[in-house]
Amino acid sequence: MKKPNAPAVIASAFALWVQMIGSPLWAATYDLREYTPEVQAAISGRQARYQQLASAKAQGSVGENKDGGVTQLGGGPDVTAWVASENQDRRVIYKAIVQQNNLPADALPTVEQVFAEVQRNKAAPGDSIQLPSGEWVKK
């Protein structure tokens, strides 16, 4: 199976969500406009962890949280390390979207929530996801 182009997936998922909510702050399409070395490294890191993340989700040791990151729900120190790396890379991408689209700094939590919703929608049946209320459920 061919891996999807991560930048295109990220940008299109965010653009779709922006179109859906239609609030004044998010009226335009916001995406990554420049793939800086930091953004490229974050995307590469996420691609490298993709299979590991999918496997951990299927095993129930990792879930998608309500803030656009992943949370360790089981496993050992090895899981802790790459969960931290995944969250760091996601945050780099989220911050870049805010900066490159000249959004106010306080827009970062909204960007995180947007991606959390995208990840909840993309989650496979049986994956652990955290609802906006904070409750963890199996999809």
C-alpha positions in Angstrom: 0.0 0.0 0.0 1.4 3.4 -1.0 1.8 5.9 1.8 -0.2 9.1 1.3 1.7 12.3 0.8 1.8 13.6 4.4 1.9 17.3 3.6 -1.0 17.0 1.2 -3.0 14.9 3.7 -2.3 17.4 6.5 -3.2 20.5 4.3 -6.3 18.9 2.8 -7.6 17.7 6.1 -7.2 21.1 7.7 -8.7 22.8 4.6 -11.7 20.5 4.8 -12.3 21.3 8.4 -11.9 25.0 7.9 -14.6 24.8 5.2 -16.9 22.9 7.6 -16.8 25.3 10.5 -17.0 28.5 8.6 -16.2 30.9 11.5 -14.8 34.3 10.7 -11.4 33.5 12.1 -11.2 30.4 9.9 -13.0 31.8 6.8 -10.0 31.3 4.5 -8.2 28.0 3.8 -5.2 27.8 6.1 -2.4 25.3 5.3 1.4 24.9 5.3 2.7 27.5 2.9 6.4 26.7 3.3 8.0 23.4 4.1 10.8 24.7 6.2 13.5 22.3 7.3 11.8 22.0 10.7 8.5 21.2 9.2 10.0 18.7 6.8 11.8 17.0 9.7 8.5 16.8 11.6 6.7 15.3 8.6 9.5 12.8 8.0 9.5 11.8 11.7 5.7 11.2 11.5 6.1 9.2 8.3 8.8 7.1 10.0 6.5 6.3 13.0 3.4 5.7 11.0 3.4 1.9 11.2 4.5 1.9 14.8 1.7 4.3 15.7 -0.9 2.3 13.8 0.2 -0.9 15.5 0.1 0.7 19.0 -3.3 2.1 18.3 -4.6 -1.3 17.3 -3.1 -2.8 20.5 -4.7 -0.1 22.6 -1.5 1.2 24.0 -1.9 4.6 22.3 -4.9 6.8 21.6 -5.7 10.1 19.9 -6.3 12.8 22.4 -8.6 15.8 22.3 -5.7 18.2 21.8 -4.4 16.9 18.5 -1.7 14.6 20.1 -1.4 11.0 21.1 -1.6 9.7 24.7 0.1 6.6 26.0 -2.5 4.3 27.4 -0.2 1.3 28.0 3.2 -0.1 26.9 6.6 0.7 28.3 9.3 3.3 28.1 9.9 2.7 24.4 6.3 3.8 23.7 6.8 6.8 26.0 9.8 7.9 23.9 8.2 7.8 20.5 4.8 9.2 21.8 6.8 12.3 22.9 8.5 12.5 19.5 5.1 12.2 17.7 3.6 14.9 19.8 6.6 17.2 19.3 6.4 16.8 15.6 2.7 17.4 15.5 3.2 20.6 17.5 5.9 21.8 15.0 3.3 21.4 12.2 0.5 23.1 14.2 2.7 26.0 15.1 3.9 26.4 11.5 0.2 26.6 10.3 -0.5 29.3 12.8 2.7 31.3 12.0 2.6 30.9 8.2 -1.0 31.9 8.0 -0.5 35.0 10.3 -3.0 33.7 12.8 -2.9 35.1 16.4 -0.9 33.0 18.8 -4.1 32.1 20.7 -5.3 30.3 17.6 -2.9 27.3 18.3 -5.4 25.5 20.6 -8.0 25.8 17.8 -5.6 24.3 15.3 -4.9 21.5 17.7 -8.6 20.8 18.2 -9.1 20.8 14.4 -6.5 18.1 14.0 -7.9 16.2 16.9 -11.2 16.0 15.2 -9.5 14.9 11.9 -7.7 12.2 13.8 -10.9 11.0 15.6 -12.7 10.8 12.3 -9.8 8.9 10.7 -9.4 6.5 13.6 -10.0 2.8 12.9 -12.8 0.9 14.6 -11.5 -0.2 18.0 -9.0 2.7 18.3 -9.1 4.7 21.5 -10.0 8.3 21.0 -10.6 11.1 23.5 -13.8 13.1 23.0 -13.8 16.9 23.4 -15.4 16.3 26.8 -12.3 14.4 27.9 -13.9 11.0 27.9 -11.9 8.2 26.4 -13.9 5.8 24.1 -13.3 3.1 21.6 -14.3 4.1 18.1 
